[in-house]
């Protein structure tokens, strides 16, 4: 796997985690407070963020909430001494993907990091590529200052492409995601992509909707 970020103000714990990660050949960056952690998350691509709740400058839950609002889908594993159900539900509501209560075994931490590193989080509330913005909560899509009028199916296709961006998504995956087992006729996807491209790219530069020959489509 690539690199993880540890945001933890307990230097001894952070050092122990970093040392253990090195034994597993996992590269790490480190931040001792929420502000530095937020800056690093915004500037770098991490496979997983280990985020303490009680942090100086900006609390961990606030950091998590802010990165989700920006559309950052890096999986977040919250580290905390709080173990009540309400505490966990609050963390999940702010966009956390998993919870680990202190003290914890390093073997369990590594196992959870490896699982989370294999997927993007689905907790983002705003997806952004260049000047294209998809507000998940309001279902509004903007290209620059222009509100786009998308059909429900086109919006669902766009959400998938933006979540996977810059990677290409196969035609088969799009069809399964949008229509499930109710397979449409062969031209349906083509028509929706045509209309999506018209809405997003006809009056804007650069063009963001790309066809990947013999595979599928991408937003990049």
C-alpha positions in Angstrom: 0.0 0.0 0.0 1.0 3.6 -0.3 1.1 6.1 2.6 -1.0 6.8 5.7 -1.3 9.9 7.8 -1.3 9.8 11.6 -2.8 12.8 13.4 -2.2 12.2 17.1 -1.0 14.6 19.8 0.3 11.8 22.1 3.9 11.6 20.8 4.6 8.3 22.5 1.6 6.6 20.9 2.3 8.2 17.5 6.0 7.0 17.6 4.9 3.5 18.5 2.4 3.4 15.6 5.0 4.8 13.2 7.6 2.2 14.2 5.1 -0.6 13.8 4.0 0.7 10.4 7.6 0.7 9.3 7.9 -3.0 10.3 4.9 -3.6 7.9 6.6 -1.5 5.2 3.9 1.2 5.4 5.0 4.8 4.9 3.6 7.4 7.2 3.3 11.1 7.6 2.7 12.6 11.0 0.8 15.7 12.4 0.6 16.6 16.1 -2.5 18.8 15.8 -5.7 19.1 13.8 -4.7 22.1 11.7 -1.5 20.6 10.4 -3.4 17.3 9.8 -6.1 19.1 7.8 -3.4 20.9 5.7 -1.6 17.6 4.9 -4.9 15.8 4.0 -5.8 18.6 1.6 -2.3 18.6 0.0 -1.6 14.9 -0.3 -3.2 11.6 -1.3 -3.3 9.1 1.5 -4.6 5.6 1.6 -5.9 6.0 5.2 -5.9 8.7 7.9 -5.6 7.7 11.5 -7.3 10.6 13.3 -7.4 11.2 17.1 -10.6 12.9 18.3 -9.0 15.1 21.0 -6.5 17.3 19.2 -5.0 20.7 19.7 -6.2 23.6 17.4 -8.9 21.7 15.5 -10.7 18.7 17.0 -10.6 15.4 15.1 -14.3 15.3 14.4 -14.1 18.8 12.9 -11.2 17.8 10.7 -13.2 14.8 9.5 -16.3 16.9 8.8 -14.3 19.5 6.9 -12.5 17.0 4.6 -15.8 15.3 3.7 -17.4 18.7 2.9 -14.5 19.2 0.5 -15.2 15.9 -1.2 -12.1 14.2 0.1 -12.8 10.4 0.2 -9.7 9.2 2.0 -10.8 6.5 4.6 -10.7 7.8 8.2 -10.0 5.6 11.2 -10.8 7.5 14.4 -8.6 6.8 17.4 -10.3 7.6 20.7 -10.6 6.8 24.4 -14.4 7.3 24.1 -16.2 4.0 23.7 -19.9 4.7 24.1 -22.3 4.1 21.3 -23.2 7.8 21.1 -19.5 8.7 20.7 -19.2 6.3 17.8 -22.4 7.4 16.2 -21.2 11.0 16.3 -17.9 10.0 14.6 -19.7 8.2 11.9 -22.1 11.1 11.4 -19.0 13.4 10.8 -17.7 11.1 8.1 -15.5 8.5 9.9 -15.3 5.0 8.4 -14.1 3.1 11.4 -13.4 3.4 15.1 -10.6 2.0 17.3 -10.8 2.6 21.1 -7.6 3.1 23.0 -5.7 1.2 24.2 -5.6 -1.1 21.2 -3.4 -3.9 19.8 -1.1 -2.9 17.0 -2.1 -6.1 15.1 -5.7 -4.9 15.1 -4.7 -1.5 13.9 -2.7 -2.9 11.0 -5.6 -5.2 10.0 -8.1 -2.3 9.9 -5.7 0.0 8.0 -5.2 -2.7 5.4 -8.9 -3.2 4.9 -9.6 0.5 4.7 -6.8 1.1 2.3 -8.5 -1.0 -0.4 -11.4 1.4 -0.8 -12.4 5.0 -1.0 -14.7 6.3 1.6 -18.3 6.9 0.6 -18.7 9.6 3.3 -17.9 12.7 1.2 -20.8 15.2 1.1 -19.3 17.2 -1.8 -17.5 15.8 -4.9 -15.2 18.2 -6.9 -13.3 17.8 -10.1 -11.8 21.0 -11.5 -14.8 23.4 -11.4 -17.4 20.7 -11.5 -19.1 20.3 -8.1 -21.7 17.7 -7.0 -23.3 18.4 -3.6 -24.5 15.0 -2.5 -26.8 16.3 0.2 -28.8 18.7 -2.0 -28.2 16.7 -5.3 -27.2 19.9 -7.0 -24.5 19.9 -9.7 -22.6 23.0 -10.7 -20.0 23.7 -13.5 -18.5 26.9 -12.3 -21.4 29.1 -11.3 -23.8 27.3 -13.6 -26.4 25.0 -12.1 -26.7 21.9 -14.3 -30.1 20.2 -14.9 -29.4 16.5 -14.9 -31.8 13.6 -15.0 -31.8 11.3 -12.0 -30.0 8.6 -14.0 -27.4 11.1 -15.4 -26.8 12.3 -11.9 -26.2 8.8 -10.6 -23.7 8.1 -13.4 -22.0 11.4 -12.7 -21.7 10.6 -9.0 -20.0 7.3 -9.7 -17.6 8.8 -12.2 -16.7 11.6 -9.8 -16.2 9.2 -6.9 -13.8 7.1 -9.0 -12.1 10.1 -10.6 -9.5 10.2 -12.2 -9.8 6.5 -12.8 -11.9 5.2 -15.6 -15.1 3.2 -14.9 -16.1 0.3 -17.1 -19.4 0.3 -19.0 -20.3 -2.9 -17.1 -19.7 -1.3 -13.7 -21.8 1.8 -14.6 -24.7 -0.3 -15.8 -24.6 -2.4 -12.6 -24.4 0.7 -10.4 -27.3 2.5 -12.1 -29.7 -0.2 -13.3 -28.7 -3.2 -11.2 -30.2 -6.4 -12.6 -32.7 -4.5 -14.8 -30.4 -4.3 -17.8 -31.3 -1.4 -20.2 -31.2 -1.6 -24.0 -27.8 -1.2 -25.6 -28.2 2.5 -26.4 -29.3 3.7 -23.0 -25.9 4.3 -21.4 -24.7 5.9 -24.7 -27.6 8.4 -24.7 -27.1 9.3 -21.0 -23.4 9.9 -21.5 -24.1 12.0 -24.5 -26.5 14.2 -22.5 -24.1 14.3 -19.6 -21.3 15.5 -21.8 -23.5 18.1 -23.4 -24.5 19.5 -20.0 -21.0 19.5 -18.5 -18.7 20.2 -21.5 -20.6 22.0 -24.3 -20.1 25.5 -22.9 -17.1 24.9 -20.6 -13.4 24.3 -20.8 -11.5 22.1 -20.2 -13.7 19.1 -21.2 -14.0 16.7 -18.3 -16.0 13.8 -19.6 -13.8 11.3 -21.4 -14.4 8.1 -23.3 -11.9 5.4 -22.7 -11.9 3.2 -25.9 -13.0 -0.4 -25.4 -13.5 0.2 -21.7 -15.7 2.9 -20.4 -15.7 6.5 -19.2 -13.9 8.9 -16.9 -14.2 12.3 -15.3 -10.8 13.9 -15.2 
